[in-house]
Amino acid sequence: MTNGAVRIDGDSLLLPGGVRVRFVRTLRLPEKGTHSLPPGLGHFPLRRVEDYAATVPQEWLDRGGVMLPVYLREAMWLSFAGTVEPNALQVGVGKVCAVSGKPWHSRLSRGPQNYLVLPRQPWLDGINSGSGTVRQFVAVPLGMGATVEGQVTGEEKWGGLQLQSWTLADGPLEAWREEQRRAAERRAAMPRSAAPYGMPAPGAAPAMMSASGGGWGSPPVPRSPAAAMGLGVGGSMRQEVYKDDRPASDWAAEPSGRVFVHLVTPPQWRRITGEEPPSSPVDRAAYTRAGLPWFDYYDADSEDLAPADTLGGVKPVGEWLGDDHTPWQQPSPHQVKPLGDAPGKPVADGDW
């Protein structure tokens, strides 16, 4: 069992141990070729399932967690930029590990690694499907077999996303804090001219954009049938999933928090919450024609995990939903920007 509360803080999920997760709307990539990191187009809104007990399906209440609205074939990425102290984070898509391709497990594993190392991993845009690449998270209905869950397990029972965080064990955590304290003292004693200046934070996320133009901030923001959305995959992009260089014994014996994230169609969102969902994402060709940035991120000090064989065989959602006829315009080289190396009530956890 976990020992801490998960909370919503605005458009973020706060997990015990300082893990802050945002679910970021983005441009859907073509399913052929390998691309740069797409931009953020604002954050998905989050709501606690238990706050809508009269209108959500009973199985959602049983699982607890939070929900967010997503359009069919809409893409997303997960941002972890707020994390400071070391954490391990498991990410499941329909209870299939997005890192290892193995079934969801309540324990950390190194054979193969089934978690991300934070804050070294600033974001995750998709499943670990190739050497130095991932395939983009794309929302699709359950029941077609197009989800990662359906392709890996042969059934579509869970849908959504699952997150579970782990802190360092007490001894390694105190050692890490002491190391940080000493490093801060060394920096304070460094001559001003020797201090680095103007460098971006290694985990800084791409700028959040909205489709409305100007202001480029976040987008405007009887019981329903059961959830019908899970995550399949779209196009491939250049992104590493970093290998843990700590001893496995450094991590705590029990997770610090976990949460089930339900994916809700826009009509379901209206029925359940009475709110309007965000507008449909911006057209990617229009974005590129406007000269707006795409991104590239590389950490020379980190080692990429080997791709998961199971996830490497997952087919893109176009195999089920048909070709993507949205026009594609390749960004010019100058548009690809290199990136440098609790509030609210607790979210209920349930049986999943």
N, C-alpha and C positions, 0 to 999 in steps of 0.2 A: 504493500500500500504506500501511496505517496504521503508526505508529511507536511505539505504546504498548500496554501490556497493559490489558485489562479484567478487573476482579476482582469477586467477590461479597463484600460486607461485611454479614453478617447478612441482612437482608431488602432490601438495596440493591444496585444495580449501580454500581460506581465506574468511570467512564471517564476516560482521561487528560485533563488539563486541569481536574480538579476537579469534573467533572459527576457528580452523584449522582442516580440515577433509582430511584424506588420505584413499584411497580405496586400500585395501591390498589383494593381491593374497594369496591363502592358499590351503592346502590340503583338499580335499573333504572327509567328514567323512562317514562311513557306516550308513545306514538308520536305523539300529537296535542298541539298546543299548545307553548308555550315556557315553560321552567321555570327556577327558581333552581338554583344548583349543589348537587348532592346531597352528602351527607356521606361521609367515609371510614369503612369498616367493617373496618379492618385491612389488612395488606399480604399480597400473595401470596408464598408461599415460593419461593425460587429454588434451582436446582441446576445444576451444570455438566454438560453433556451427556456429556463425555468420562469422567466418573466412573462412568458406567453403560454402558460400551462393550458389555457382553455382552447388554444388554436393550433398548437403543434401536435404531431402524431405522438401517441403514447410511447413508442419506441425511442423517440428523441428524448423524452423525459427520462426514460430508463437509462440512456447513455449519458445524459447531462451535456455539459459543454456549451458551445456558442454556435452561432450561425451567421452566414454572410450570403448576400445575393450575387449570383453570377449568371451571365448569359451563356446560352449554348455556344460552345466552341470558343468561349472567351479564355484568354491566357492570363496567367498570374505568376508572380514570383514571391518568394518569402525573404524578407529583410530581417537581419539580426544585428543591425548596426548599433543598437543600444547596449549590448552586453559588454561588461568591463572585466569581471573576474572570469577565470576559465570555467566553462561549462561544456558538458556533452549534451547534444540534443538529438533525439531520435525523431525521424519524420516518416510517417506512414501514409500511404495513399491506398485507401480501402484495406488497411491493415497489411499492406505489403511494404516492406522497407524500401524507401526511395534511394537508399545508398547501396544496400547489398542485394536487393531483389528477393530476400528471404522473407518468410512469413513474420509478421509482427511478433516481437519477443519482449517480455518485460525486463530483460537483463541486457546489459551491454555485452557486445561480442567483438572479438578481434579476428575471428576466423570465419567469414570475412568481417571487416569493420561494419557495424550497423548503426553508426551515428556520425554526426558532424561535430567538429571541434570548434567551439566558440571562445573568443571572438575572432579567431583566425579565419573562419569561414564567414564572410560578411553577408552572403545571401545564397539562396539556392533557387535556380530557375526551372529545374526539372529533375528527371531521374538520371542516375549515374549510368549512362548507357554506352559510353565510348571513352577512349583514351584522351583525356583533356577536354571532353565535351559532355554535355547533358542534352536530353531531349525535353523540350518545353512542356510544362504543365498546361493542359487544355481541358476545360470542363465539357463533359459529355454525359448523356443520360445513362442510367443503369438499364440493363436488360438487353443491350445490343451486343455485349461482349467486347466493346471498344476500350473499356477502362484498363488501366494497368492491372487492377485486381482481377478482372475477367480473363485477361490473357495469361496471367501468371498462375492463378488458382483454378481457373475453369468455372468459377461462379462469381456472382456479384451480389454480395450480401451486405457489405458495410458502407461503401461509398465514402465520400468526404475525405478529411485529413485527420491524422492523429499525431499529437506531439507529446513528447515526454522528455523532461530535462533532468540532468544529474549534475551535482556540484562535485568539487574535489572533496576527498576525505579530509578530516580535521587537520591531521599532520601536514599533508601536502599543501593544504590551503594556507595554513599559517606560514609555511616556508615560502610560498609564492608571495604572500603579503609582505614578508620581511624583505624578499628580493626586490619588490617594487619600491619599498621604503628606501632601501639603499640606493637604488637607481635614481630616485628622486633627489636624494642628497648629492649624488654625483653630478646630476644636471644642474642643481642649484650652485654648485661650486665651479662649474664650467665657465670660462671667460665668455662674455656675451657674444664676441665676434665668432666664437667657435660653435655656438648653438645653431641648429638647423632653423631655417626661417622660411615660412611660406609653403611648407610641405603639406600636402593633403593628408588627412587621417587615413591609415591603411584600410579601415573598414568603412570609409565613407560611401554611402549608397548613391547611385545615380540620382540626379535631380528629379523630383516629382513633377510630373506634367499633368495638365488636364486638357480635355478636348475642346474647351470653350474658347480658347484664344485669350490673349492678354493675361495677366495674373498667374498663369501656370502654377496653380496650387492644387489642393485636393478637389475632386469633382463635387458638384452639388449633391450636395448630399440629399359557424359550426366547425369542427376539427378538420384540418387539412389532411390530404392523403400523405403517405410516407414519402421520405426524401427520394428523389430520383436522379441525383447527380453525383458523379464521381469524377476522377481525373484520368484522362488518357494522355497521350503525348502528341506533340506537333513537331515543329522543326528542330534541328540540331543547332547548338551554339557552342562557342568556345568558353568553357568554364571548367575549372578544376574542382574536384571534391577532395579536400586535403586529408592526408594520412595523419593519424594521431601519433605524435612522437613521445608521448608520456608512457610510463609503465602502466599497465592495466590496473595495478593495485593502487594507483593514485586516486581513482574515482571512488565515490561513496558506494556503500553496499546497497543502498536503496535510492530510488529516484526521488527528486525533490518536488516534482509536480507533473501532472499530465492533463490533457484536455482533448476532447473530441470536437472537431470542427465540421459542422454540417453545411453542405453546399445547397443553396436554395434557389430555385428558379425565380425570375422577377415576378411572375404571377403569384407564386407561393408567398413571396416576401410581402406583397401587398395584402394578401388574405390574412397572413399571420400577424403582421406588425401594424397594418394600416398605413405604412409609409411607402413613398415612392422609391424604387431602387435608383441607383445612379443611372445616368443615360448610357446608351451603348457606346463602346470605346471608339476612339478616333480611327479613321481609315489610315493604314500604315503608309500607303503611297503618298497621301497628302502630307503626312508628317515628314517623310523624307524629302519631298519636293520643297517643303518650307525651309530646308537646311538645318533642321533641328538635330541634336546629337544622338548617336548611338555610343556604346561604351565597350572598352576592352580592359580586362583586369588580369594582372599576373603577379604572383608572389614568388619571387625567385628563391626564397628561403623555405618554401613548403614543398612537400612531396605529394603528388597526385595519387589518389587511390586507383588501383586497377579497376577497369570497368567490370560491372557485374554481368556475368554471362546471361543470366535470366533476363535482366533488363535490356541487354543489347538486342534481344530478339523481339521486344515489344514494338508493334507496328503503329504508325501514326493514325490518328482518328479519321483521316481522309479515306482509309480503306473501307470504313463503314458509312461515312457521311458524304462521300463523293469528293471530287476535286475541289480545291479552294480556288475559286475564280476571281478572288480579290486581286487586283493588279499589284505587282511587286516591282518596286524600283530600288535597285541596290544603292545604299548610301555611298557617297563619294568618300575618298580617304580622309578628307579634312573633317568629316562629320563624325568619325569614330574617335572618341576621346579616351586617352589612356587614363586609368585610375591607379593611384599609388597603392604601393603595397599596404500603501497603494490605494490608489483611488478606486472607487467603485466597489460593489459587493463581490464576494468570492463567487467564482463560477463553480456550479455543482459538478462533481464527477459522478459517473455512474458505472454501469456494468457493460463493458465492451472488451 
